Amino acid sequence: GVEGSGSRGNPNLAPTIANQFDLSWEWYYDDASMLSVAYFTKELDSLRTTTTFTEDRYNEDTEIWVPVNFAQPGNGLGGTINGLEFGLLHDFGGYGISANYTYTDSSAKEIRDESNPGSGLVEGTSKDMMNLSAYYENDDFQARIMYNYRSAWYKGLHFNGDELFNDDFGQWDASASYNVNEYLTFTLEAVNLADEEIVEYNTEKERVMSIYSNGRRFVAGIRVNF
């Protein structure tokens, strides 16, 4: 019987080519305010899939050749991505808000078979994505706080051959700058204010594979213009 498993790359992978169509409507209802709606569709060619094969490998412990199952990326069928995007920018005179939301429906032409890792899945697409920000600015001071969110997405195969998904992720960021004069500006940036973790899992969210805690990051700077 099979005595092991592994994965390897494939230098013969074909590129993924897309035919894309976009249609958008924008309404500029004030000098710095806008409402927009957009529709997009992509026809994808040759999505990456996974092939499984068995080859013999030498077992140094038993000193015999044993069969091992290998997973390798291959050239599969294509797929489609359709979506809607809604955007809003409203300026109140010195301060304002901006928001956009994107709904994406992606599907592969290959039939989904959980016994064949990666089959029927489209990499990198989240069903829901949202960006929100609020800002204030005048001649000397600018400040902005932002929230970016995306629902779970498929990231491809883990190095062990299992399917790898990224759980829902949202992050708060902020930035500010102050112009002391025309030559000197102080800047401050904060990344991942809520200290969110990146969680990766296999097929089911209960099957956690990795948790990354990148922490908060604060950067202060001085910009000088000559």
N, C-alpha and C positions, 0 to 999 in steps of 0.2 A: 504494500500500500504506500500511499504518499507519506513522506516523513518530514515534510517541511513546506514553507511558503516563502515567497519573496517578491520583489518588484524590480523592474529595470526600465530605463528610458527607451526612446525610439527615435533615432536620428532621421527617420523617413516620414515624420509627421508632416502632413500637408497644412498650409495656412488656412485659417478660417476667413472666408471672403463673404461680405455682406452686400446685398442690394438694399438700399435704404430710401424711404420716402418720409418726408416731414411736412406737416401742414400746421401753421400757427396763426393765431388771431391776437392782436395787441390793441389795447385801448389806452391811449395816453390822455387821461381825463384831467390832468393838471400838469404844471411845469415839471415836477419831479415825482409824479405818481402814475402808476400803470397797473392795468389788469390784463392778464394774458392766459390763453388756453392753447395747448398744442397737442397734436396727435402724431405719433411716429410708429412706423412699422419697419422691421428688418427681416429679410429673408437670408438665413445663414446657410453657408455651404460647408460641409465636412466638419461637423463638431467632433471634438475629441471623444473617443470611446475607450473601452478597456477590453483587451483580449487576454484570455487565460490559456496557458499552455504548460506542459510538463516536460522537464528536462532532468537528466541525471546529474547529480553532483556528488563529489567525493566526501564522505563522512570521515573526518580524521579520527574520531573516537572509536568507531567500529571498523575503520579501514576498509570500507566497502562503498560502492556507488549506490546511491539511493535516489528515487524519483522525488522531485521537488516541483510544486506548483508555483508558477510565476505569473504575475499580472503585469501587463505592458500596455501603455497608451497606444491607441491606433486611430486610423481615420474612419470615422463613422458617418452616419447620415447627417443631414442638416437639421435645421429647426427654424422657428419663427419667434420674433419678439414684437409684441404690440403694447402700446402704452399711451397714457394720457398724462399731461402735465399742466398743473394750474399754478399761476404765479400772481403775487400781489406785492406792489411797492407803494407805500403811502407816506408822504412827507407832510409833517404838521408845521414846518417852518423851523428848522434847526434841529428837530428830532423826528424820528419816524420809525417805521417797521417795514420789514420785507419778509415774505413767506413764499415757499413753493412746496408743492406736493406732487409726487409722481407715482402713478400706479402702473405696474409692468406685469404683463402676462407673457410668460415664455414657455415654449413647448418644443420638445425634440421629436423628430420623425421616428426615432428609434423607440421601440416598445420598452417600457420600464420593467426591468427584471432585477429584483433585489439580490438574486443569487449571482448576478453579473455586475460587479461594482462599477458605478458611473453610468450605467445604461439609462437612457431616457431622461438625462438631466442636462441642464444648461448652466454652465459655470458663470458665477459672478453676478447673477441677477437677483435682486430683492423685489418682492411683490410691492412693498411700500417703502418709499423714501421721502424724507421731509427735512426741510431746512428753514429755521426761523432765526431772525435777528432783529435787534432793536438798537438804535443808534442815537447819538446826540453829537452835534458839531457846531462850532462857531469858528471865528477867524483864528483863535489860539488853541482851542481844545477840541479833541475828538475822542469819543468813546463808543465801543460797540460790544455787545454780548450776543453770542450765537449758540444755537443748539442744532445739532445734526443727528439725524436718526435714520436707520435702515433696518428692515426686518431681516430675518434669517436668510442666508444664501449659501449655495453650494460652492465649495472652493476647489474641488478636484479630489484626487486621491492622495491620501496620506502616504508617507514613505513606506508604511507597512502594507499598502495595498487596499486599505479600507477607505470608504467614502468619508469625506471630511466636510462638515458644515460649520458655518459661523453663526452663533446665536444672535438674536436681536441686539443691536448696539446703538446707544445714544451718547453723545458727548457734548458737554458745555465748554465753550471757549470764550475768552474775552480779550480785548485789546484797548489801549488808550495811548494818546500822545499829547504832548503839550509843547507849543511853540513859544519858547522864551523870547526869541526875537527872530529876525529873518535868517540868522545864521545858526541858531542852536535849537534843537528839539529833543525833548526827553520822551522815551517810549517805554511801554510796559505791556507785556503779553503773558496771558495765562492759558495753558492748554490742559484739557481734561480736569476741569475744576471739581467735578463730583467723584473723581478717582474711579472711573468705571473700569471694569475688567473685560478683557476679550475672552470669550468662552467658545471653544471648539468642541464639537461632538460628532459621533458617528451614528447617522440615521435617526436615532431617537435622542432627545435632549437629555435623557437620564444617563446615556452612555457618554459621559464626558471624557474627552481625550486630552485637552490642554486648557489651562487657564493662565492668561498672561495679565499681570498687574504692572502696567507701565508707569503708574503713579501720576501725580500732578507735575507740571513743568511751568516754571516762572522765568521769564527773561526780561531783564531791564537793559535799556541801552540809551546811548547818547548819539545823536546824529548831528554832524557839523557840516554846513554848506559854505563853500568858499566862493 
